[in-house]
Amino acid sequence: MKARCRKTSRSAVAFRLLVNALIGVATMRLSDRLSPGENADDIARDALEVTIAGLQSGITLHSPSGLPCDSPEDSRVPWPSAATRQEPS
């Protein structure tokens, strides 16, 4: 399967969405939260396909594009440090 995302998709955000979809399935599997007959591999495939379809649709991504490990030159959005990050109220 060759996935093509719109040029407006930010690769760091797309990567995080894909990884978090798989982490969720892995967490369900490792914590025995799957129902009898459910297959973690099938759920993971579905999660990836749905996430990729969403990225291909051109939806607006609201997450910042920078990752904590990005250098300031590579990131378009400055990543807040723990000292400056505001907790939701």
GISULQUI-V409064 format. One record per residue. PSI is psi in radians with two decimals (none if undefined). D_FIRST is the distance of its C-alpha to the first C-alpha in Angstrom with 1 decimal. Layout:
psi=<PSI	PSI>
d_first=<D_FIRST	D_FIRST>
//
This chain:
psi=<2.21	1.98	2.33	2.12	2.73	2.68	-0.35	-0.21	2.33	2.20	-0.66	-0.70	-0.76	-0.75	-0.80	-0.71	-0.77	-0.79	-0.76	-0.56	-0.76	-0.63	-0.68	-0.79	-0.75	-0.69	-0.77	-0.75	-0.84	-0.42	0.25	0.77	0.08	2.48	2.75	2.33	-0.24	2.53	2.08	-0.62	-0.71	-0.72	-0.71	-0.75	-0.78	-0.75	-0.75	-0.78	-0.70	-0.74	-0.78	-0.74	-0.69	-0.74	-0.65	-0.42	-0.31	0.32	2.74	2.23	2.23	-0.26	2.60	2.63	-0.26	2.56	2.66	-0.48	-0.07	2.57	2.70	-0.51	-0.52	-0.30	2.36	-0.49	2.15	2.40	2.20	2.42	2.89	-0.56	-0.54	-0.17	2.33	2.31	2.50	2.53	none>
d_first=<0.0	3.8	6.3	9.7	12.7	16.2	18.5	20.7	18.4	20.1	17.9	20.5	20.4	16.7	16.8	19.7	18.1	15.1	17.7	20.2	18.0	17.6	21.3	22.4	20.8	22.2	25.5	25.7	25.1	27.6	30.2	30.1	29.2	26.9	28.6	29.4	26.5	23.8	21.1	20.0	16.7	15.9	17.2	15.2	11.9	13.4	14.6	11.5	9.8	13.2	13.7	10.6	11.7	15.1	14.5	12.9	16.1	18.4	20.5	23.3	22.8	26.2	25.9	27.5	25.3	27.4	27.1	30.3	29.6	29.0	32.0	33.7	32.9	29.1	29.2	29.9	31.2	33.8	33.1	36.2	38.1	39.3	42.7	41.7	39.1	40.5	40.0	39.2	42.4>
//
